[in-house]
């Protein structure tokens, strides 16, 4: 409860930023951009523009077959559908297709159906694209998930095997979970059958993707709090095979033994992260880039949204980073979108998820401003 109250106070401190009239990037003026767009800094040739500012508390993203973008939320309990009806790179039609849901963070689209992960269940909206104005009553796919709100924002994707994958966080900062289902990555058939845990020892993952070529599943994990500003590191993990344990609560970041639980098992007995981010940056949604719009050096590289710290003495994160891969292994990372944390500590955006569009551009959701931003490239 104390953590939740402190987090809410932190969010209230991030005052709403009035939209600016234009954004200036690499000498270009993008009309209609808000303050987050205006202050964004990207590599040369890349542009950030406002896709829509009409998706309050925008969280996870999914792409429909017809280009519709589905957007989850948390406390607002809403799911949005966003369409670019005239093809100008802006979402001009926003529809609320569900409301009154229980932290509907996760959204996934597959073969005409929209799947939504609430805290306690997964539901499905059939033939949703043709029924946005009059959405059908959802079918319950699976209702056996824990009901804890803390770390209860489920991330949901359909994997290459056609199964639903989701993360199930622990209901604490650090603890030995009372039930096996906590602190896991799980999958199940799309009809709700054959629920199984594929990875354990994960504090809270709210983002994952499959690497092109290898098909291996990579996921972010948010480290525990109250070990100082710079410990433990946040994690990028790879599931080399089902059944791996990634250390929580005994070990954090691959080599940081927990003060309370670390004596029970040594760190070398767990799967280590393949990459480490600075502590408290809160890596969430991530996407391997497979489009053709960006330069070739960005192909099959990993974009990660860092939501930003909530209790670090000096704020950190609030950006999008690029993890560089060589020979299918991460070798470096670099800030791709900067400027959303000002020198005086003012926060302008809190990115959550990343989505690749059919034209090769990327969308980034911003929970703080209820917006989606479009990243495009031109020589």
N, C-alpha and C positions, 0 to 999 in steps of 0.2 A: 504494500500500500504506500509506504514512504517513497519508494522509487517512482511509483505512478504519479504521486502528487508532485514530486520534484520535476518529473518530465513534463507534466502539464504546466507548471510554472515556467519552465524553460520555453515551452512553445508559446505561451502568452507573451513572453519577453520579445519574441520574434514578431514585431509589429508588422501589420500589413503594409506593403510598399505600393504607393500609388503608381499607376502605369505612367511610363514616359511616352512622349509622342513619337519618338523615333530611336532607332538603335544604330550605332556606327561600328562596323566591323570591317577591317582592312579597307577603309576608305569608302565603304558602301553604306547607304542609308536604308534601313529596313523599316518602313512605316508600320505603325501599330504595335511595335515591340514594347514590352513592359520593362521595368527596371532590371529584372534578371537578364533579359536579352541585351539591354543596353550595356551592362557591365561585364558581360561574358567575354572571355578571352579564349580564342581557339587558334589552332595552327593555321598558317597562311593557306588561303584558298577555301577554307571552310566557313560556312555561314550558319548562324543560329537565328531562327525566326519563331514567332509565336504561332503554333498550330491551332490551339484554342486556349482560352482562359476561362472556359465555362464548365470545368469539371472539378468542382470543389473536392479537396482532399484526394486528388488523383494518386493512385498507387500502382498496382500491377496492370500490365497491358497484354492484350492478345489481339491477333489479327484475323479477321474473317476472310473467307474466300473472295468476297467482293471488295475488299479493301477497307471495310468498316473496322474501326479500332474500338475494342471493348476495354473499359477502364473500371477497375475495382476501387474501393475506398475502405475506410475503417469505421470510425465512430458514426459517420453519417449514414451508414448502412445502405448506400446506393451503388448501383452499377450503371455505367453510362455506355452509350453507343455514339461514336463520333464518325461523321462522314464528311469527306471532301467531295461535294456534289459537282463542282465545276472544274476540278483538277488543277487548281491554282496553288496547291501546297499548303492550304489552310483548311482546318476542319470547320465548315460553316454550318453543319447541322449536328446538334447535340441532343440526344434523347435519353431521359432517365428510363431504363427498362426494368429496374427493380429497386425497391426501397424497403425500409424496415427490416433489413437483414442484419445478421449478427457478425459484424466486422468482416464484410465480404472482400477481403484483400485479394484473394487469388482468382484469376480468370484464365480459362483455356478454351480454345476453339478447335473443334475437330468434326469434319464431315457434316457441317451444317448445324451442329449443336454447340451451345455455349455452356461450359461447366464453370461453376462458381464455388469457391471454397470459403465457407463460413468457419467460425471457430469450431463448431461441433459437428459439421456435416459438409457433404458435397452435394450440390443440386445441379440440375441440368435443364436448360431451356431449349426445346427442340425447334428446328426450322426458324431460328430467331431472326435471320436477316430479312425475311419477308413479313415479319410480325413485330417490328420495332414499335409501332404506334399502339399495338394491342398485344403485348407480350403474353405468351401462354403461362398457365400455372406451372411452376417448375416441378419436375420429378425429383424425388430424393434418391440419389445414387448410393450414398453411404452416410450413416449417422452414428458411427461408433467412435468419433474423435473426442478427445478430452474437451472439457468446457471451460478451461482456465483462460481468462482474457490475457494474462501476462504472457508474452511471447506466443500469443494465439493467432497472430496474423499469418494465415497459411499462404505459402507460395505454391502455385499449381501450374503444371505443364503436362502436355501429352508427349511422351517419349517416342523415339524411333520405333519402339516395339508396339506402339499403339496403346500403351497403358498410361494411366494417370499417375503422376509422381507428385508428391507433396512433402513439405517439411513440417515436423511437429516439434516445436521448441519446448524447453523445460519451463515450468511455472515458477521460476526463481532466478536470482542472480547466479548463485552457485549452490548446488545441493546434490544429494544422491536421489534421483527420481524414484518415487514410490512405485511407478508402473513402467513396464518395459517399453511402452509406446512413446514415452517422453524422450526427447533428445535424439530423434531419429529422422531418417529419410525413408519414406515408404512409397510403395506403389500398389496399384490394384487395377483390375480390369475395369473398363469403362461402364460396365453394368453393376459395379460395386462388389463383384466377387473376387476371391483370391487376394485379399489384403495381405501384404507381407512387408516386413521391415528389411531394407536392403543395406542400411548403414546405421551405426550407432555412435554414441559419444559426441553428438553434435549439439552445441548449446542452442543455437537458433539460426537456421538458414532461411533466408527470404530471397533467394536467387540461385538459379542454376541453369546450365545449358550443356548441350552435347557438342564436343569438339568435331568440326568437320574432318572427314577422313578417317579418324580413329574411332569415332562414335563414343568416346569415353565421356562420362558424366563429370563435369566440374561444378562445384558449388561453393558459395561464400558461407562463412560462419562468423557470427559476431561474438567476440570474446567477453569474458566476465568483467564486471566493474569492481572498483574499490581495491585495485592493486597499484594505484598510482596513475599519473598522466600517461606514462609511456609503456605500460605493461598491463596485460599481455598483448602481443600482436594479434591483429585480426587475420583471418585465414582464407586462403583459396585452396580448396581440397579437390582431389581427384579420386573417384571411385574406380579403382583398378579392377575390382571384383566385388560382387555382393558379399555382405557379411563383415566388412571392415569396421573397426572401432577407431574413432578419431580422438579419443582421449578424455573428453569431458566426463566427470568433473575432476579427474585426477591430474590431467595435464592440459596446458593451454599453449597454443601456438607451436606445438611440437616439442618444446624443451623447457617450459615454465611449469614446475611442479606446484600444484595448488597448496596453499598453506594448511588447509584443513584436510583435503582428501589425497594429497600427493604422496603421502607415505604408504598408501595402500597398494599402489602399482606404479612402477617406474615409467617414465616417458618413452623409453625405447621399446615398450611393448605395444605401442599404438601406431597407427598410420599418421605420418607427419604431413603438414601442409606442403603443397608444391610451391606455394608462394605466400609471403607474409606482407601484410599491409601495416601501417602504423596503428597503434592502439587507438581505439575509440572512434575511428573514422566511419564505422558502421557501413561496411560494404553490403549492398542489397542486390538489386537486379543486375544481371549481366547478360551479354550477348556476344557470341562469336560472329564476326562480320563475314558474310558470304556474298554481299552484293558486288556490283560492278561500277557503281557511281564513284566511290572513293578511289584514290590512287592504289596501285597494285600492292604497295607495301602495307596496306591496311587489311588485305585479304587474310581471313582466318586468324585475325588478331582479336583480342578480347577487350570489350568495353565494359567497364564496371561503374555503377552508380554508387557513390559514397555519400550516404544520407547525412552524415555529420555527427559530431559528438554532442552528447546531451549533458554531461557532467564533468567534462575536462576543464581544468582551470583556465587554459587557453584553448578556445575552440579550434577544431581541426576537422577537415573533410569538406562537405558541401561542394562537391565537384564530381566530374566524371574523369576516370583514369583509363589509360590504355595499357594493358599487359601485353608485352611483346613476347612472341613465341618463335623459337627456332627449332627445327626438327622435332616439332610437337611438344616442346618443353618450354615453360615460361623462363625468360632470361632477364627481363627488365620491366619496369613500369614507368610511366610518365603521366603527368597531368595533361588531360586532353581539353577539358573545359575548366577554366579557372575564373575567378572574379566574383564568385557568389559568396565569399567571405571577405568583407572589406578589411583594410588595415586596422580599423578601430574595432573590429570584432562584430560588425553588423552582418546579419545573415540575410541574403537576398533570395535564396532558393534552397530547397531540400530535395534533391533528386532521389527517385525511388526505383524506377525500372527503365529498361531500354528495349526498344522494339524496332526491328528492321522492316522497312516498308517495301512494297513491290518494286519501286523505282530505285532502290538502293540507298535511299536516305534513311536516317534513324530518327525515332522519336524518343524523347526523354520525359518522363512524368515528374512533376514537381508537386509534392504534397502540400507544401507551405502556401503556394499561390493558386492551387487548384488549376494548374496549367499543364499543357503538353507543348514541348519545344521540338522543332524540326531542325536536324542537322543535315545540311546539304553541302555539296562540293561542286565547284566550277573552276576551271583553269583561269 
